[in-house]
Amino acid sequence: MTSPALEEKQKKYKFSEITAEPAVRDKFKKVREYFFLRESTYDMTNRCNVRCEGCYYFTGDKQFATENSAEDDWRALLEGEKKRGITFVVLAGAEPSLVPRLCGVCYDTIPLGAIATNGLQHLPRRIDYRIHISVWGNDQTSLKIRKAKDMLVRQIANYHDDPRAIFVYTFNPVNIDEAREVTSLLARHGLQITFNMFSAPLGYNGPLRHTPETLNQTREVMTELLRQYPETVVYSPYNIVAHTSEKGLHDLYSCSYPRMNTSTNIGLGRSFRQYRTDLNWDREAACCVPDTDCADCRHYAAGSAVVTARMYRHAVNPETFKAWLDYVD
């Protein structure tokens, strides 16, 4: 005799049954609008105004690419990307705010995107991309790890009234408890925060690499903060499950980026490119954060593509599908 819970788990659902609840159907209709997004990422400059331990940009050979700062060349690249079907750009390494004119060229050509920045220089408001501001702890820890004073104070001063901004707190073994302090501060300023996981660059075995114990601690703190600050924390319970597992995202979901996916069928394996500052790209290295140790990858940027692409894996019952919808949303 089987239990009702086991019978529910073993039941085979039709998709129409999974989306029968009006709230689920409405949220699915909302997230379906994201399905047209096709992303690629772009290193904007090989310069940075901080130097963080475990930095991805200054790992590997991409840091040595010749920097092309010609606006016409960037405009031609983005026009080509647009024709190729790219609809969403991520401007990253080393520090995009140091080249605001190039960011503006990108925005003028493809107006959907995000910029990963340390937030120490304010990007012009006319560049209406989402601004992802990296936070690695309180200001004392940031001074040790990122070699910059008063980072959070300066970041908040630059973006306190900017609707483009979201702060991205990267959990590592030395800053887990500080997430409470940082989230409380951002909540008082009416700012939003989401979470990221430090994922070791290739060859890195320093103190920022997670262990099973620190993954468990991170999971507990994330859960606490999501419950305590629902208007401030942009995250979901399934985000927490996916990104604090002992297994990395590739082992859990099979990474879709070209670096780990040789397929050139429709999807990231065919469309995604990661351009270096010389406007070239290497398929064998192309992923959302190149030079990450793939086995240790728990990046929020990776999850936004890899987990969201696994809709049918989650369309097995209403509860699992709801969790996936919350993740995507």
Secondary structure, 3 states (H helix, E strand, C coil): CCCHHHHHHHCCCCHHHHCCCHHHHHHHHHHHHHHHCCEEEEECCCCCCCCCCCCCCCCCCHHHCCCCCCHHHHHHHHHHHHHHCCCEEEEECCCHHHCHHHHHHHHHHCCCEEEEECCCCCCCCCCCCEEEEEECCCHHHHHHHHCCCCHHHHHHHHHCCCCCEEEEEEECCCCCCHHHHHHHHHHHCCCCEEEEECCCECCCCCCCCCCHHHHHHHHHHHHHHHHHCCCCECCCHHHHHHHCCCCCHHHHHCCCCHHHCCCCCCCHHHHCCEECCCCCECHHHCCCCCCECHHHCCCHHHHHHHCCCCHHHHCCCHHHHHHHHHHHC
